[in-house]
């Protein structure tokens, strides 16, 4: 009984040229998005960080 060659199939994943413009939309207007999130949640952030800083200060 000899060794028999094993077939292997290579799988290559790639984005099509039509889908490569998906990622830049996430970075578009990033400072505006960050400012909106911070101004929206500043009360929650203060209530979380206030006792935490007070405990270790």
C-alpha positions, -999 to +999 in steps of 0.1 A: +000+000+000+016+032-012+007+068-003-019+084-024-018+121-032-044+141-014-063+168-033-063+202-016-084+231-026-072+266-020-098+292-010-090+328-015-112+355+000-112+390-015-135+420-018-149+427-051-141+462-066-178+471-060-176+465-022-143+482-014-159+515-008-177+502+023-150+509+049-143+546+042-179+553+052-171+543+087-143+568+091-162+596+074-171+625+098-154+606+127-149+637+149-186+646+144-197+611+154-174+611+185-186+646+196-222+634+192-217+603+213-199+622+240-225+650+242-252+624+242-238+603+270-219+628+292-242+622+322-236+585+321-199+589+317-198+613+347-218+590+369-195+562+360-162+580+363-170+602+393-172+574+419-143+556+402-120+586+404-132+594+439-124+560+451-088+560+439-080+597+443 
